[in-house]
Amino acid sequence: MNYTHEVEQMCVVAKGPHHGPAPIPEEGLWVKAKQIGDISGLTHGVGWCAPQQGACKLTLNIKKGIVEEALVETLGCSGMTHSAAMAAEILPGKTILECLNTDLVCDAINTAMRELFLQIVYGRSQSAFSEEGLSIGAGLEDLGKGLRSQIGTMYSTNVKGVRYLEMAEGYVTKIALDENGEVCGYQFVKLGKMMEDIRHGVNPTEAYEKNIGQYGRFDNAAKYIDPREE
């Protein structure tokens, strides 16, 4: 290590207190993190690309500094879905520092990784006070039935009003309108569960009808419309 002439000419002043880093909560423990291997926890975060055309929700389950589980969910950009496929292969097995300094293909995923890194190293994880943290596989609990991301998609115009297209429950097939023409409910099909039934041998028509549900005052509506056709 090289020192400047000015530093070499200085006298030594003894260092006083040395208490180390402040402890952070990790999986039910208080940890003074000094190296990457000291970091554990499950956390979520959202990132966005530079032109803000799309977003990524990233979930990581980290044990002793290593990413053991990753869930990558993207929205708004077709290319981002393919980037997510690559990122999902890249992330597990790396340390969180490696992940932070790895090109995860898409701006939004890289930004999400940055946000997660800040959360996890500051002890802001969802499992901070959970003894021994969350099991590998806990990330799947963020998904809906049939392991499908929960998405809300709504469209509206000033002249024609709102159209519900997709809710957390599933794909909206009908919107119910009351006597004033206002939305009072909707019908949906649970796509994840429907596809799960079809994979298990249920007839597609039967699977579709079996997974139709409704919300609100749907049965008593004055009118029903198809949000994609009317």
Secondary structure as UniProt FT lines:
FT   HELIX           5..8
FT   STRAND          24..26
FT   TURN            27..28
FT   STRAND          29..31
FT   HELIX           36..38
FT   STRAND          41..48
FT   TURN            50..51
FT   STRAND          55..63
FT   TURN            64..65
FT   STRAND          66..75
FT   HELIX           78..90
FT   TURN            92..93
FT   HELIX           96..100
FT   HELIX           107..121
FT   TURN            122..123
FT   TURN            126..129
FT   TURN            131..132
FT   TURN            136..137
FT   HELIX           138..142
FT   TURN            145..147
FT   STRAND          153..157
FT   TURN            158..160
FT   STRAND          161..167
FT   TURN            168..169
FT   STRAND          170..177
FT   TURN            179..180
FT   STRAND          183..189
FT   HELIX           191..199
FT   TURN            200..201
FT   HELIX           204..210
FT   STRAND          212..216
FT   TURN            219..220
FT   STRAND          223..225
FT   TURN            227..229
//
